[in-house]
Amino acid sequence: MSKQGELKKTINLSKGVSLTIGSIIGSGLLALPGIAYVRYGTSSLIAWITTALLVLPFAFIFSDLSAKFPSAGGICEFTRRAFGDMASQIMAFVIAGTWPIGIPILALIGAYYVARVLGIAYHYVPAVALAILVVVSALNLLGGELSGNVQRAVVLATVLLLSMVVLLAVPRTPVVKPNMNPLKVWEAMSLIFWAYLGFENVTFLSEEFRNPRRDVLLSMLFGLACIVFLYVGLSYVVIGLLKKTYLTEVTPVIEVIDKVGGSTAGLVAGIVSVLIVFINLNAWVWGASRSIYSASREGLLPAFLSRLNRYSSPYASIFSLLITWVAVLAVYSTFRLSLAEMFRFANQNFAIMYFASVLAYVKVNGGVQRVFGLTTFAVILAFMFTYGYALAYPVGLAFAATAYWRLVNNRRNR
């Protein structure tokens, strides 16, 4: 198929729900209940609930934009329709600069879980993370039909297993009295925001939905309802059952399963860990590769990145991403970077994606929808101030996008 070929429409409602869950669930579920508890105590429980309420409007905003402009470009396409080509160029670079950091974080957290269950030394974690990324990338190279079917089956198994863990653990958990300190809750929310990211990933898949006008919103709402149950339930039992230790911070789900699983705890923990890592990375690699493919197809990134293989999979963008992940994991291993700081750098890029999407929603809609969008915009703006120096990264990407734009246009005008 030529580089201008169309992506196949393989996503129905059930696959859409599984991809939404897979896009959101993952590192947030595996690590953040422990990280948030260790850092912010019982205030984190309130933060999980309030953050869920604050992100709910994004389901409506992203589904509305995806229905109006179904494209693998997702946020880039929304930005272009609302503000023109230059804004889309900047957003393409911000998005492309997010995947090299954000996706290795997911793989590293998953690798810590795999290492914990299999007894692998932690200094091998970056190598395990890379192996996971290679496997998921290979699956994505085989096309959306196979990847989507596998995703749906694995999500169902994961949700059932985790729901059983929560339901078994809650009766054994002492009553938790959350700290209502507004400052601590707000600080916890700026970290927990990461756990609810994923709606934007579904927008990169909208071109592959069979009925985007109906199924994108339903996929997001059903997926979010399931995820909130798991997040709040696991946070509650982590706080009630575990002490603030290193293992609570890096592998809280395993520690909870150890408390309630008896002789089968190790097996259950291993299965849950592998399944969560798989569905999260599969959804994100799918979305990331499509976003880069579309940006290349529109001339916002180098043309070779839009090449498709015989399965209609953007193989050039997948291989290019894999190269960046090798580099980031090498840097992580060499300099022993903090996952919390990597979270911060990825988070602020995602906040900018949401920022641009809400502005686009406000621009293309009127009346009550515009008021709704402006209210949501105020929430994101408040979050932006929590990232501080990390905002230098997207600013640098914006300058790089501007330079690339001028270079390409100068060549075209010669």
Summary of the structure (lengths in Angstrom):
residues: 414
radius of gyration: 20.4
end to end distance: 30.5
largest distance: 72.3
contacts: 1538
relative contact order: 0.20
helix: 82%
strand: 0%
